[in-house]
């Protein structure tokens, strides 16, 4: 259990300045260098109002400890994943609170080679060092700060994921949500046979059009409206630090992240048959089916980026996907990307000569799903036990929370790492009425 409020399972995150502030960022910089014996650290930040001050304090802590800082400035999280190995640094830190409200900020960490660093793999030690005021000595020789522009080489590195010569021309709505992805899309645009219709494109710390979180239903309408108005072939929206992207078909229909995992697995296995695909346990049947049809091997992992990346390294998996729209690629240092899925979906549409709706509709009708439904409870752990007892006649798995399977339907319930929430996902084999009925049945039990 963390002693300092902002320390979470995967990162440091909280309200500024009560849970995360320049003082804590400075101490994190000092202890990170001591803990990893780091000589250089790559840092970058998102568009939030508090990001620059936190970035400066972090850099101060790192350089006071004697290490050098390579500062990428305004960037996306995946540029830290790219830049840490690229610049042969010992660690990387992204200053972002992703899709949280404007008053939040956070720090995401990777070690050398972009190996993830969460609470169980380093953050708890850093928290302990800070709590005990064990920051290490200020170095006699202060480290240097170097501003590094990696945008061109980052965009160039994406070339290996698509083939411009075989890609059809498309009209695509791109919604940046006033987050960080706009500048990257501008650089990518000349490389693609695509006309981009840009929505909320400029990075803006005040998030004048709402927090960039396309999972919120109320945030989807501007993308849908732009698709219909411009008769576009596709819509894509990103979160604030663009490590996740969300797809809309040519009719403006939002596509659940679950089916995108199946599509990306299919796309990658076309070129790499026999490879392993890692997926999370919340919704699985469509992914297993698609991977099998494409001659791949499906491997289940606990949800969450640290677990997926670890499992991918263990089994040497080429791609890992979560229904929450995190997509991980072996050739991208096993890290998640919000731009590679965009390129792969365009490529797949071109190769198959199909619209996005045609690519996913069969999956949706074969395996209808509820999408993730969250319920806030006073005692979610007790509720989980109650569910286990009621559905003990099914085939039960405990990879992440509880998954129970019957012949025609299955569900997963799990607790949130950070809030008193219970998360429910239900799917069926080709029977939307059964899926809806079972979803209502489970929600009645959860909310009773």
HELIX and SHEET records of a PDB file:
HELIX    1   1 UNK A   22  UNK A   36  1                                  15    
HELIX    2   2 UNK A   51  UNK A   64  1                                  14    
HELIX    3   3 UNK A   77  UNK A   86  1                                  10    
HELIX    4   4 UNK A  112  UNK A  114  5                                   3    
HELIX    5   5 UNK A  119  UNK A  121  5                                   3    
HELIX    6   6 UNK A  123  UNK A  131  1                                   9    
HELIX    7   7 UNK A  151  UNK A  157  1                                   7    
HELIX    8   8 UNK A  158  UNK A  161  5                                   4    
HELIX    9   9 UNK A  164  UNK A  166  5                                   3    
HELIX   10  10 UNK A  181  UNK A  189  1                                   9    
HELIX   11  11 UNK A  217  UNK A  219  5                                   3    
HELIX   12  12 UNK A  221  UNK A  230  1                                  10    
HELIX   13  13 UNK A  257  UNK A  271  1                                  15    
HELIX   14  14 UNK A  285  UNK A  293  1                                   9    
HELIX   15  15 UNK A  305  UNK A  315  1                                  11    
HELIX   16  16 UNK A  330  UNK A  332  5                                   3    
HELIX   17  17 UNK A  340  UNK A  352  1                                  13    
HELIX   18  18 UNK A  356  UNK A  366  1                                  11    
HELIX   19  19 UNK A  380  UNK A  390  1                                  11    
HELIX   20  20 UNK A  432  UNK A  447  1                                  16    
SHEET    1   A 6 UNK A  12  UNK A  15  0                                        
SHEET    2   A 6 UNK A 104  UNK A 111 -1                                        
SHEET    3   A 6 UNK A  91  UNK A  95 -1                                        
SHEET    4   A 6 UNK A  40  UNK A  45  1                                        
SHEET    5   A 6 UNK A  68  UNK A  74  1                                        
SHEET    6   A 6 UNK A 145  UNK A 147  1                                        
SHEET    1   B 5 UNK A 194  UNK A 199  0                                        
SHEET    2   B 5 UNK A 170  UNK A 175  1                                        
SHEET    3   B 5 UNK A 234  UNK A 238  1                                        
SHEET    4   B 5 UNK A 245  UNK A 248 -1                                        
SHEET    5   B 5 UNK A 254  UNK A 255 -1                                        
SHEET    1   C 5 UNK A 297  UNK A 301  0                                        
SHEET    2   C 5 UNK A 276  UNK A 280  1                                        
SHEET    3   C 5 UNK A 319  UNK A 321  1                                        
SHEET    4   C 5 UNK A 327  UNK A 329 -1                                        
SHEET    5   C 5 UNK A 335  UNK A 336 -1                                        
SHEET    1   D 5 UNK A 373  UNK A 376  0                                        
SHEET    2   D 5 UNK A 421  UNK A 428 -1                                        
SHEET    3   D 5 UNK A 409  UNK A 415 -1                                        
SHEET    4   D 5 UNK A 402  UNK A 405 -1                                        
SHEET    5   D 5 UNK A 395  UNK A 397 -1                                        
END                                                                             
